[in-house]
Amino acid sequence: MNLDLPSPSARILRLAQVIDLTGYKRASIYAKTCTHSTQYDPSFPQRVRLNSSGRGAVGWFESEIYKWLQLRADARPNNAQTLNE
């Protein structure tokens, strides 16, 4: 199955945008990227620090989020259906 996704880019998505795209809540998104969490998902894109201090603002590459969504869609038991139907 191939989703009609926007062309990949180096655009950085902030947390609210990742929440909108994935449907996950804030805590679940952070848990998926934490190796110590029971919800850890190595396939979920890692966040990117947006400042040099190592604290504060983070984001995710848009292309990686869309790639992860595509992998999830392809892994569905009945992947003959598309999300656009």
C-alpha positions in Angstrom: 0.0 0.0 0.0 1.3 3.5 -0.8 -0.1 6.5 1.1 -0.4 9.8 -0.7 2.1 11.6 1.5 3.7 15.0 1.0 7.2 14.9 -0.5 9.9 14.2 2.1 11.8 17.1 3.4 14.2 18.2 6.1 11.4 20.0 7.9 11.3 19.6 11.6 8.0 18.8 13.3 7.3 19.9 16.8 5.5 17.7 19.4 2.0 19.0 18.6 2.4 18.1 14.9 3.7 14.6 15.8 0.7 14.1 18.1 -1.6 15.2 15.3 0.0 12.8 12.7 0.4 9.7 14.9 -2.6 10.0 17.2 -0.3 9.3 20.2 -0.3 11.5 23.3 2.9 13.3 24.6 3.8 10.7 27.1 3.5 7.8 24.6 5.7 9.6 22.1 8.5 10.2 24.6 8.1 6.6 25.9 8.6 5.2 22.4 11.9 6.9 22.2 13.2 6.0 25.7 15.2 2.7 25.8 14.3 2.2 29.4 10.5 2.3 28.8 8.3 -0.7 28.4 6.7 1.2 25.4 10.1 1.6 23.7 9.8 1.2 19.9 13.2 1.1 18.1 11.4 1.8 14.8 9.9 5.1 16.1 12.0 8.1 14.9 14.3 9.6 17.5 13.8 13.2 18.5 16.3 15.9 17.5 17.5 18.6 19.9 16.9 22.0 18.5 19.4 23.9 20.6 23.0 23.4 21.6 22.5 23.3 25.4 21.0 19.8 25.2 17.8 21.0 27.0 14.6 22.4 25.9 13.1 22.3 22.4 13.1 19.1 20.4 11.5 18.0 17.1 11.3 15.1 14.7 12.2 15.0 11.0 9.0 15.0 9.0 10.3 12.5 6.5 11.1 10.0 9.3 7.6 10.3 10.8 6.0 9.7 7.4 8.3 6.8 6.8 7.4 5.3 10.2 3.7 5.8 9.4 4.1 4.1 6.0 5.8 1.1 7.7 2.9 0.8 10.1 0.4 1.0 7.3 2.3 -1.7 5.3 2.4 -4.0 8.4 -1.4 -4.1 8.8 -2.9 -7.5 8.3 -5.1 -6.3 5.4 -2.7 -3.9 3.8 -4.7 -4.0 0.5 -6.8 -1.1 1.8 -5.5 2.4 1.7 -6.0 5.2 4.2 -7.4 7.3 1.5 -10.5 5.1 1.0 
